[in-house]
């Protein structure tokens, strides 16, 4: 039984070693070597070349090494086999750490104090809000959103949630669908986006949405944090909203084009905090065992977990 490994943007040799360590009895081929071997039954991918998987007659399942699968689904020649997304405590914890870090930093005026440090300027800011005075709204209430919500609630923040379908979660004001979006935005001081990228969510973080966000917040204005996908937001609209004080501050871990072009005005905006897509990095040593466990269970006749719905895109 053979596994094909096709990874762009990560270190494929680390993934090859991790998979081999946990499946020494299996043959693992690193693309492009023997990428069309008919014995390939499983593919582990990240931004695989278009059409690569279409010519594998015995392929049984495709595994994404990240929580998102838009990079897989953009290939319109995918074979009709299950696509499995990663759900792992390691990824979930890393994302929650990032979200908590950025929420606290905005609430405690970290960007302003960093600018003061650069200017060698000592100036205590005006009244500091506490967590219980701040509502964090989370767009996308899957595994990542729920875990981040729980950790933020433990610090005293009020939590609002918004997702495609209605959910009932204790301690969370939850809103759903287009009909619930304005109500969600009206109560959220800090908006955290963890949505998957689909046809419906592409460009959802745009100037029109920013103008509908809560105007008065304990920080002085609305804050946006996007750690989901870069194509969820429109960067020109974020720049405009910051310039016009429609948005107070932003933290962005993902971008429309990565790396973010040097000419982007976001680089020098003191009210924007940028990180290079590191909020929840897929570590092969933590995730490879989960992929092999799924394959082994599937070979025993057990159903695959976390299968992607191709219609919804997650």
Secondary structure, 3 states (H helix, E strand, C coil): CEEEEEECCCCHHHHHHHHHHHCCCCEEEECCCCCCCCCEEEEEEECCCCCHHHHCCCCCEEEECCCCCHHHHCCCCCCCCEEECCCCHHHHHHHHHHHHHHHHHHHCCHHHHHHHHHCCCCCCCCCCCCHHHCEEEEECCCHHHHHHHHHHHHCCCEEEEEECCCCCCCCEEEEEHHHHHHHHHHHCCEEEECCCCCCCCCCCECHHHHHCCCCCCCCCCCEEEECCCHHHECHHHHHHHHHCCCCCEEEECCCCCCCCCCCCHHHHCCCEEECCCCCCCCCHHHHHHHHHHHHHHHHCCCCCCCECCCCCCC
